[in-house]
Amino acid sequence: MSHTYFVTGGTGFLGRFVVSRLLARGATVYALARPGSEHRLDVDPGDDDGGRDGVCAGDAAGTQVQAGTLSEKRPGRLLPIAGDITLPKLGVHPEQREALKGRIDFFLHVAALYDLRGSEADLHAANVDGTRHALELCEELGAGAFHHVSSVAVAGSHEGVFDEEMFDEGQTFPHAYHRTKFEAEGLVRRTKTPWRIYRPSIIVGHSETGEIDKADGPYHFFKAIQKTRSLLPQWFPLVGLELGATNLVPVDFVAGAIDFLVHREGLDGRVFHLVDHRRQPVGEVINAFARAAHAPQLAVRLQPGAAGGLVRGLLTRAAKLPAVGDFGRELLSELSLAPEVLPHVALKTRFDARRTRRELLGAPMPEPPPLDDYAWRLWDYWERELDASAQRGSSETAMAGQHVLITGASSGIGRATALQIAAAGGIPLLVARSEDKLREACAEIEAAGGQAYFYTCDLSDFEAIDELVDEVLAEHSHVDVLVNNAGRSIRRSVALSYDRLHDYERTIRLNYLGAVRLTMGLLPGMRARRRGHVVNVSSIGVQFNPPRFSAYVASKAALDAWTRVASSETLGDGVSFSTIHMPLVRTPMIAPTRIYDAFPAISPEEAAELICRAIRTKPKRINTRLGTFGEVAYTLAPKAMDRLLHAAYRVFPDSPAARGDGGPELDERVSAEARALAHVVRGVHW
């Protein structure tokens, strides 16, 4: 027998999966949708196993939702109804209400606002008033039963076990969201219409596909895990506080359980806890996702006992100090952790779901799978879909209309960066010595529909730099972002440099003094406008100190040191700095050193992506894991690192150009030992 359903929240994440389940039964579903959001109902409704194949929801082009008409122009069984949960009787037009009277077998109220950063007024309007309006409409339509999706949040700060018969236990509520879900459930319990209540815990993505529509709950930690992975090797042990226990369930389990329980007879007036009965400490959850991301894990988790309590107490007191508080907020920002979300990560309550588990024994998915079985799918979907999409969107937002001055832009990293910035809507200002190559790069950008300008300048000539600054500011009035990419690399051992002090002088002049001179020329305008960003392309060599690069590494290290000082002074003026410790890149600059033909290296386009990420997210530093390892290892065991570097010094000889003897090409002399070391320590220029 085919039933008819009215569903609120059918355009939301959980609602779309619930609707898919109902449609798979051959049902007719009337789904409430705000005008303009009907397209979100066009999903493949799935099958009984939670897949994404099955009955088509209909042709979006044939959907028309207008007040006063009951749209049935779609060939499928999913029929949108114009309305809004914040309006009386959900804003459904009287003629639509009249047409639906007596036709609804089940009324499913799935719509809610879950936003721990939302205002109390918005939460009350959506969760409390929305439930009241849904009950009003359900009663008028004469629906057979009201099925309400509540939340374990109704337990508030209750400590201990909270079973399915418990509701008002005198608990307090740590946030307006918890209180509004409690008040909404109270309205349902007082209605005369038969009701059933479903309390899911924290809902995450689909256990088979990883699908999720926004980053909430444990997803708040994903960016921090990703950043940790970029900084440290996977085996690096981390220490953290155990925040308590949480409870995660995949959306396909929740949707399947609701669909199954809605159709069981004799369950009216019951509450169902849709939770994972296994204990889930927050530290274990973080480690599950860290394993999925191939990131370092929390090897030591301080428990909430004496040691953990002492640490928490010290941190709480320290956080009250203004300077420490500012530091803490900046640290959370660096890790992309929202301070208003962190207090609600752990749940004080343990939820008894034994009665629900008995009712679900015959369901296709009677209980949620262990998190370890599907954490990798959640991570993979987030990184491929949500994070990649957010990066694309934030790139366009960060770069649209921005004037970005790039030095060394005629080839290699600089040219690739200019192309990517222009593609994101930015306006690259290309600077280099070669006019022909600059003109070609600008022509390529303009042919693709972008906008670019070029300026010739010898960046080792300080007067020329001053003239460049004057010309650029005269034509564009300001520069939003400066990318100090131009550089000179000299590979020559100290033993061959005794009479070549000019090697150090010319390297310092371009890599350090030239970059500082240009930055100093643009800083006053940035500080006056109270906005600006400087990206310095440094080198992994500063972290690893490879032999034969004393001139090059020293010049880059000098720029790093200058930047650390300058950034602390300009922070209050809205000007920030990012330093990229770039690994070996296959560019024309390394081409003369034939040994690099046998070395692994990233492409200019990959290097440009790092620069664009620095412009977009404005991190203090972008490092490779190998570079971070080298820096930490040199700090902890400098003599051991000296031994390793000396071995590299003996394995990789000076080039014929460095020796000045016109000897054989060096690539013919790359030993198996040298090749092996180059691949083990990938990205370091030896």
C-alpha positions in Angstrom: 0.0 0.0 0.0 1.4 3.4 -1.0 1.2 6.1 1.6 1.3 9.9 1.4 3.7 12.0 3.4 4.2 15.7 4.3 7.8 16.4 5.1 9.5 19.6 6.4 13.3 20.0 6.0 13.2 17.9 2.8 15.8 20.2 1.3 18.2 19.7 4.2 20.9 17.1 4.6 19.0 14.5 6.7 15.7 15.4 5.1 16.9 14.6 1.6 17.9 11.1 2.7 14.6 10.6 4.5 12.7 11.7 1.4 14.8 9.3 -0.7 13.8 6.4 1.6 10.1 7.3 1.4 10.2 7.6 -2.4 11.9 4.3 -2.6 8.7 2.8 -1.1 6.7 4.2 -4.0 5.2 6.9 -1.8 3.9 10.3 -2.7 5.8 13.0 -0.7 4.8 16.6 -0.4 7.9 18.5 0.7 7.9 22.0 2.1 10.4 24.2 0.3 11.1 27.9 0.4 10.5 29.5 -3.0 13.7 29.3 -4.9 15.1 26.2 -3.1 12.9 23.6 -4.8 15.9 22.6 -6.9 17.4 21.0 -3.8 14.7 18.4 -3.9 16.0 17.1 -7.2 18.0 14.2 -5.7 18.2 10.5 -6.7 16.0 9.1 -4.0 18.1 6.0 -3.4 17.1 2.5 -2.5 16.3 0.6 0.6 19.9 0.1 1.4 20.8 3.8 1.4 22.3 3.9 -2.1 21.9 6.7 -4.5 20.2 4.8 -7.4 16.5 4.4 -7.9 13.4 6.4 -8.6 14.0 9.8 -10.1 12.6 12.7 -8.2 11.5 14.5 -11.4 12.5 17.1 -13.9 13.6 20.3 -12.2 12.7 22.3 -15.4 9.1 21.3 -14.9 8.9 22.5 -11.3 6.8 25.5 -10.6 5.8 26.4 -7.0 3.5 29.3 -6.5 1.2 30.4 -3.7 -2.3 29.2 -4.3 -1.4 26.2 -6.6 -0.6 22.7 -5.6 2.2 21.9 -8.1 1.9 18.4 -9.6 3.7 19.1 -12.9 6.5 16.8 -12.1 6.4 13.3 -13.5 7.7 11.8 -10.2 6.1 11.4 -6.7 8.0 14.2 -5.0 5.8 17.3 -5.0 7.1 20.6 -3.6 4.9 22.9 -1.5 5.9 26.6 -1.1 6.3 27.6 2.5 8.5 28.6 5.4 8.7 27.1 8.9 8.9 30.5 10.6 5.4 31.4 9.3 2.1 30.2 10.9 1.0 26.9 9.5 4.3 26.9 7.7 3.2 29.6 5.3 1.3 27.1 3.2 -1.4 28.8 1.2 -5.0 28.2 2.3 -6.0 26.6 -1.0 -3.1 24.2 -0.8 -4.1 23.3 2.8 -7.6 22.7 1.7 -6.4 20.5 -1.2 -4.2 18.4 1.2 -6.8 17.8 3.9 -7.4 14.1 4.6 -4.7 13.1 2.2 -1.7 12.9 4.5 -0.9 9.6 6.3 2.3 10.7 8.0 3.6 14.1 8.9 7.4 14.2 9.3 8.9 17.3 10.8 12.6 17.1 10.0 13.4 20.9 9.6 15.5 22.5 12.3 18.4 25.0 12.7 21.6 23.6 14.0 24.1 26.4 14.3 26.1 26.9 17.5 27.2 30.3 16.2 23.6 31.4 15.4 21.6 33.9 17.4 19.1 32.8 20.0 16.3 34.6 18.1 17.0 32.6 14.9 17.2 29.3 16.8 13.9 30.0 18.6 12.2 31.0 15.3 13.3 27.8 13.5 13.2 25.2 16.2 10.4 26.3 18.6 8.1 28.4 16.4 8.8 26.1 13.4 7.6 23.1 15.4 4.5 25.0 16.7 3.6 25.9 13.1 4.2 22.3 11.9 1.9 21.0 14.6 -0.8 23.5 13.6 -0.7 22.4 10.0 -0.6 18.8 10.9 -3.7 19.1 13.0 -5.5 21.1 10.3 -4.6 18.5 7.6 -5.8 15.6 9.8 -2.6 13.7 9.3 -2.4 10.3 10.9 0.7 10.9 13.1 3.3 13.6 13.8 6.9 12.3 13.6 9.3 14.8 15.1 13.1 14.7 14.6 14.4 16.1 17.9 18.0 15.7 19.2 20.0 14.3 22.1 20.6 18.0 22.8 17.4 17.9 24.9 19.5 16.2 27.6 21.4 19.5 28.0 24.1 19.2 30.7 22.6 16.1 32.3 25.4 14.0 33.8 25.0 10.2 33.7 22.6 8.0 31.8 19.6 9.6 29.9 17.1 7.0 28.7 14.3 7.3 26.2 11.6 7.8 28.8 13.4 10.8 30.3 12.7 14.4 29.2 12.4 17.1 31.9 14.9 16.1 34.5 15.8 19.6 35.7 18.8 19.7 33.3 20.5 23.0 32.4 21.2 23.9 28.8 24.7 25.1 27.7 23.5 26.8 24.5 20.3 28.2 23.0 20.3 25.3 20.5 19.9 22.7 23.3 17.1 24.8 25.0 15.2 25.3 21.8 15.3 21.6 20.9 14.0 20.9 24.5 11.2 23.4 24.1 10.2 22.0 20.7 10.0 18.5 22.0 7.8 19.7 24.8 5.3 21.1 22.3 5.1 17.8 20.5 4.5 15.9 23.8 1.5 18.2 24.5 -0.2 17.8 21.2 -3.4 15.7 20.8 -2.2 14.2 17.5 -0.4 10.8 17.9 3.3 11.4 17.9 6.7 9.8 17.8 10.0 11.5 18.6 13.5 10.6 17.2 16.6 11.8 19.0 19.7 11.4 16.8 23.1 12.2 18.1 25.7 14.1 16.1 25.1 13.3 12.4 28.0 12.8 10.1 28.3 11.9 6.4 27.1 8.7 4.6 28.9 5.6 5.8 29.2 4.3 2.2 29.8 7.5 0.2 31.0 10.0 2.8 28.5 12.5 1.5 27.9 15.6 3.7 26.7 19.1 2.8 28.5 21.2 5.4 31.2 20.9 8.0 29.8 20.6 11.5 30.5 18.6 14.7 33.8 16.6 14.3 34.4 18.2 10.9 35.6 21.3 12.8 38.8 19.4 13.6 39.4 18.4 10.0 41.3 21.5 9.0 43.5 21.2 12.0 44.2 17.6 11.2 45.0 18.6 7.6 47.3 21.4 8.7 49.1 19.1 11.2 49.6 16.6 8.3 51.3 19.3 6.2 53.7 20.2 9.1 54.6 16.9 10.6 55.3 13.3 9.5 52.6 10.7 10.1 54.7 8.9 12.8 55.2 12.1 14.9 53.6 11.5 18.3 51.2 14.3 19.6 50.1 15.1 23.1 46.6 16.4 23.8 43.8 16.7 26.4 41.1 14.1 26.4 38.0 16.3 26.1 35.5 13.6 27.0 33.2 11.4 25.0 31.0 12.2 22.0 28.5 10.3 19.9 28.6 10.2 16.1 26.2 8.4 13.7 26.2 8.4 9.9 23.3 10.0 8.1 22.2 6.7 6.3 21.8 5.0 9.7 19.6 7.9 11.0 17.5 8.2 7.8 17.1 4.4 7.6 16.1 4.1 11.3 13.5 6.9 10.9 12.0 5.3 7.8 11.9 1.9 9.5 10.3 3.2 12.8 7.8 5.4 11.1 6.2 2.4 9.6 6.2 0.1 12.6 2.8 -0.2 14.3 2.1 0.4 17.9 4.9 2.8 18.7 3.0 6.1 19.1 4.0 8.1 22.1 7.5 6.6 22.1 11.0 8.3 21.9 13.9 6.7 20.0 17.5 7.4 20.6 19.3 7.1 17.3 22.8 6.9 18.7 25.9 4.7 18.7 25.9 2.5 21.8 29.7 2.2 21.7 31.6 4.7 23.8 33.4 7.3 21.6 36.1 9.3 23.4 36.9 12.5 21.5 40.6 11.6 21.3 39.8 8.3 19.6 37.5 10.1 17.2 40.2 12.6 16.3 42.7 9.7 15.9 40.3 7.8 13.6 40.2 10.8 11.3 43.9 11.4 11.6 44.5 7.8 10.5 42.2 8.4 7.6 44.1 11.5 6.7 47.5 9.9 7.2 48.3 12.5 9.8 50.0 12.4 13.2 47.8 11.0 16.0 47.4 11.8 19.6 49.8 9.3 21.2 49.3 10.7 24.7 45.9 12.0 25.8 45.8 13.5 29.3 42.7 12.2 31.0 40.2 14.3 33.0 41.9 13.2 36.2 44.3 15.1 38.3 46.9 15.8 35.6 44.4 16.8 33.0 42.5 18.9 35.5 45.6 20.7 36.5 46.5 21.4 32.9 43.0 22.7 32.2 43.0 24.8 35.3 46.3 26.4 34.3 45.1 27.0 30.8 41.8 28.5 32.1 43.7 31.0 34.3 46.1 31.8 31.6 43.3 32.5 29.1 42.0 35.3 31.3 45.2 37.3 30.7 44.6 39.6 27.7 47.8 38.8 25.9 47.4 35.1 26.4 43.7 35.3 25.3 44.7 37.0 22.1 47.4 34.4 21.5 44.9 31.6 22.1 42.3 33.1 19.8 45.0 33.5 17.1 46.1 29.9 17.7 42.5 28.6 17.3 42.2 30.7 14.1 45.5 29.2 12.7 44.0 25.7 13.4 40.6 26.7 11.9 38.9 25.8 15.2 35.8 27.9 16.3 36.1 28.8 20.0 32.3 28.9 20.4 32.1 25.3 19.1 34.8 23.7 21.2 32.9 23.7 24.6 30.2 21.5 22.9 32.4 18.9 21.4 32.1 16.5 24.3 28.8 15.2 25.7 28.4 14.8 29.4 25.5 12.4 28.9 25.4 8.7 28.1 22.3 7.8 26.1 20.5 4.6 26.7 19.2 3.2 23.4 18.4 -0.4 24.3 14.7 -0.1 23.5 15.4 1.5 20.1 18.0 -1.2 19.3 15.3 -3.9 20.0 12.9 -2.2 17.6 15.5 -1.9 14.9 16.5 -5.6 14.9 14.7 -6.2 11.6 15.9 -3.0 10.0 18.3 -3.0 7.0 20.9 -1.2 9.2 20.0 -2.1 12.8 22.9 -0.2 14.2 25.6 2.2 13.0 28.9 0.8 11.8 32.0 1.4 13.9 33.5 4.8 13.1 36.8 3.2 12.0 35.0 1.4 9.2 33.9 4.6 7.5 36.0 7.4 8.8 38.2 7.3 5.7 35.1 7.8 3.5 34.1 10.9 5.5 37.6 12.3 5.3 37.9 11.6 1.6 34.6 13.2 0.7 35.4 16.3 2.8 38.8 16.8 1.3 37.7 16.1 -2.3 34.4 18.0 -2.3 33.9 20.4 0.7 37.4 21.5 1.2 38.4 21.7 -2.4 35.2 23.6 -3.2 35.8 26.0 -0.3 39.4 26.6 -1.5 38.1 27.4 -5.0 35.5 29.7 -3.7 37.8 31.4 -1.2 40.4 31.8 -3.9 38.0 33.7 -6.0 36.9 35.7 -3.0 40.4 36.4 -1.9 41.8 37.4 -5.3 38.9 38.9 -7.2 40.0 42.4 -8.2 43.2 42.2 -6.1 46.3 43.8 -7.5 49.1 41.2 -6.9 52.6 42.2 -7.8 54.8 39.2 -8.6 58.5 39.4 -9.0 60.4 36.8 -11.2 57.2 36.5 -13.2 58.6 35.9 -16.7 59.0 32.2 -16.2 58.8 29.3 -13.8 57.0 29.8 -10.5 56.3 33.5 -11.0 54.6 33.0 -14.4 52.5 30.0 -13.2 51.4 32.1 -10.2 50.4 35.0 -12.4 48.3 32.6 -14.6 46.5 31.1 -11.5 45.8 34.5 -9.9 44.4 35.9 -13.2 42.2 32.7 -13.5 40.8 33.4 -10.0 39.9 37.0 -11.0 43.0 38.8 -9.7 45.0 41.4 -11.5 48.7 40.2 -11.6 51.4 42.8 -12.0 54.3 40.9 -13.5 57.9 42.1 -12.8 61.1 40.7 -14.3 64.0 41.7 -16.5 62.9 40.1 -19.7 60.3 42.3 -21.5 59.6 39.7 -24.3 58.7 36.9 -21.8 56.6 39.3 -19.7 54.7 40.4 -22.8 54.1 36.8 -23.7 52.7 36.0 -20.2 50.4 39.0 -20.3 49.1 38.1 -23.7 48.3 34.5 -22.5 46.4 35.9 -19.6 44.5 38.4 -21.7 43.7 35.7 -24.3 42.0 33.7 -21.5 39.9 36.7 -20.5 42.0 38.0 -17.7 43.7 41.3 -17.0 47.5 41.8 -16.4 50.2 44.4 -16.5 54.0 44.0 -16.8 57.0 46.0 -15.7 60.6 45.4 -16.5 63.0 45.9 -13.6 66.4 44.6 -12.4 65.6 43.8 -8.7 69.3 43.9 -7.8 69.3 47.7 -8.7 67.8 49.6 -5.8 67.2 52.8 -7.8 65.3 50.7 -10.4 63.2 49.2 -7.5 62.3 52.7 -6.3 61.3 53.7 -9.9 59.2 50.5 -10.1 57.3 51.4 -6.9 56.6 54.9 -8.2 55.4 53.7 -11.5 53.1 50.9 -10.1 51.5 53.2 -7.5 51.0 56.0 -10.1 49.2 53.6 -12.4 47.2 51.5 -9.9 47.2 53.6 -6.7 47.9 50.5 -4.5 49.1 47.0 -4.3 47.1 44.5 -2.3 49.6 41.6 -2.3 53.3 41.4 -3.0 54.9 38.1 -3.9 58.7 38.2 -3.5 59.5 35.3 -5.8 62.5 36.5 -7.8 65.8 35.0 -6.6 69.3 33.8 -7.5 70.7 30.4 -6.5 74.4 29.7 -6.3 75.6 26.1 -5.7 79.2 26.2 -4.7 81.1 24.8 -1.7 82.8 27.1 0.8 86.1 25.6 -0.3 85.6 26.9 -3.8 84.4 30.3 -2.6 87.4 31.7 -0.6 88.1 34.3 -3.3 84.4 34.7 -4.5 82.9 37.0 -1.9 81.0 38.5 -4.8 78.8 35.3 -4.9 77.5 36.2 -1.4 77.2 39.9 -2.3 75.1 39.4 -5.4 72.9 36.7 -3.8 72.2 38.9 -0.7 71.6 41.9 -3.0 68.8 40.2 -4.9 67.3 37.6 -2.5 67.4 39.7 0.6 68.1 43.4 0.1 66.1 43.6 -3.2 63.1 42.0 -1.6 63.3 44.2 1.5 63.7 47.3 -0.7 60.6 46.5 -2.7 58.6 45.5 0.4 59.6 48.7 2.2 58.5 50.7 -0.9 55.0 49.2 -0.8 54.5 48.9 3.0 53.6 52.6 3.7 50.6 52.4 1.3 49.5 49.0 2.7 49.7 50.3 6.3 47.8 53.5 5.4 45.1 51.5 3.8 45.2 49.1 6.8 45.3 46.1 4.5 48.0 44.2 2.6 49.8 40.9 2.4 53.4 39.9 1.6 54.3 36.4 0.4 58.0 35.6 0.6 59.2 32.6 -1.4 61.9 31.2 0.8 63.5 27.7 0.6 63.4 24.4 2.3 67.2 25.0 2.5 66.7 27.4 5.3 65.3 24.5 7.3 67.7 21.8 6.1 70.9 23.7 5.6 72.2 21.7 2.6 75.9 21.9 1.8 77.2 24.0 -1.1 74.3 26.6 -0.6 75.9 28.8 2.0 75.3 32.0 -0.1 71.7 31.1 -1.1 70.6 29.8 2.2 72.0 32.7 4.1 70.2 35.2 1.8 66.9 33.4 2.3 67.4 33.1 6.0 68.1 36.8 6.3 64.8 37.5 4.6 63.0 35.1 6.9 64.5 36.8 10.0 63.6 40.3 8.7 60.0 39.1 8.0 59.6 37.7 11.5 60.5 41.1 13.0 58.5 43.2 10.5 55.4 41.1 10.7 55.2 41.7 14.5 55.3 45.5 13.9 52.7 45.6 11.0 50.2 43.2 12.5 48.2 46.1 14.1 48.0 47.9 10.8 46.4 45.0 9.0 49.5 43.9 7.0 50.5 40.3 7.2 53.3 38.1 5.9 53.6 34.5 4.7 56.8 32.7 4.2 56.9 29.6 2.0 59.8 27.2 2.5 59.6 26.0 -1.1 61.0 22.5 -1.9 62.9 21.9 -5.1 61.0 23.1 -8.1 61.8 22.2 -11.7 62.4 25.7 -13.1 64.9 27.4 -15.4 66.8 28.5 -12.3 67.9 24.9 -11.5 68.4 23.8 -15.1 72.1 24.6 -15.3 72.8 22.1 -12.5 72.4 18.9 -14.4 72.4 16.7 -11.3 68.9 17.9 -10.6 67.6 16.1 -13.7 67.8 12.9 -11.6 66.1 14.5 -8.5 62.4 14.5 -7.6 61.0 18.0 -7.8 57.6 19.7 -7.9 56.3 21.6 -10.9 56.0 25.4 -11.2 52.2 24.9 -11.2 52.3 23.0 -7.9 54.6 25.7 -6.4 52.1 28.4 -7.7 49.3 26.6 -5.8 51.3 27.0 -2.6 51.6 30.8 -3.3 47.9 31.1 -4.1 47.1 29.2 -0.9 49.3 31.7 1.0 47.3 34.6 -0.5 44.0 33.0 0.2 44.6 31.8 3.8 47.4 34.1 4.9 49.3 31.6 7.1 52.4 32.6 8.9 54.4 29.8 7.1 53.9 27.1 4.6 56.3 24.2 5.2 56.7 20.7 3.9 56.8 17.9 6.4 60.4 17.2 5.4 61.3 20.8 5.9 59.7 20.8 9.4 61.5 17.5 10.2 64.8 19.1 9.2 64.2 22.1 11.3 63.2 20.1 14.4 66.0 17.6 13.9 68.6 20.3 13.7 67.3 21.9 16.9 67.2 18.6 18.8 70.3 16.9 17.4 72.5 19.4 15.5 75.6 17.2 15.5 73.7 14.2 14.1 72.3 16.5 11.4 75.8 17.7 10.6 76.8 14.1 10.1 73.9 13.6 7.6 74.7 16.8 5.8 78.4 16.0 5.6 77.5 12.6 4.1 75.5 14.5 1.5 78.4 16.9 0.9 80.6 13.9 0.1 78.0 12.2 -2.1 77.1 15.2 -4.2 80.1 16.8 -5.8 80.6 20.4 -7.0 79.4 21.0 -10.6 82.0 21.7 -13.4 80.7 25.2 -13.5 81.3 25.7 -9.8 84.8 24.2 -10.1 85.5 26.2 -13.3 87.4 23.3 -14.9 85.2 22.6 -17.8 85.0 18.9 -16.8 82.4 16.4 -17.8 78.7 17.0 -17.4 77.7 16.2 -13.8 74.6 14.2 -14.6 76.9 11.5 -16.0 78.5 11.2 -12.5 75.4 10.9 -10.4 76.0 7.8 -8.3 73.4 5.3 -7.2 74.1 6.4 -3.6 73.4 10.0 -4.6 70.2 9.1 -6.4 69.0 7.1 -3.3 69.7 9.9 -0.9 67.9 12.4 -3.2 64.8 10.2 -3.2 64.8 9.6 0.5 65.1 13.3 1.3 62.8 14.4 -1.5 62.6 18.1 -2.2 65.9 19.2 -0.7 68.3 20.7 -3.2 71.7 19.1 -2.6 
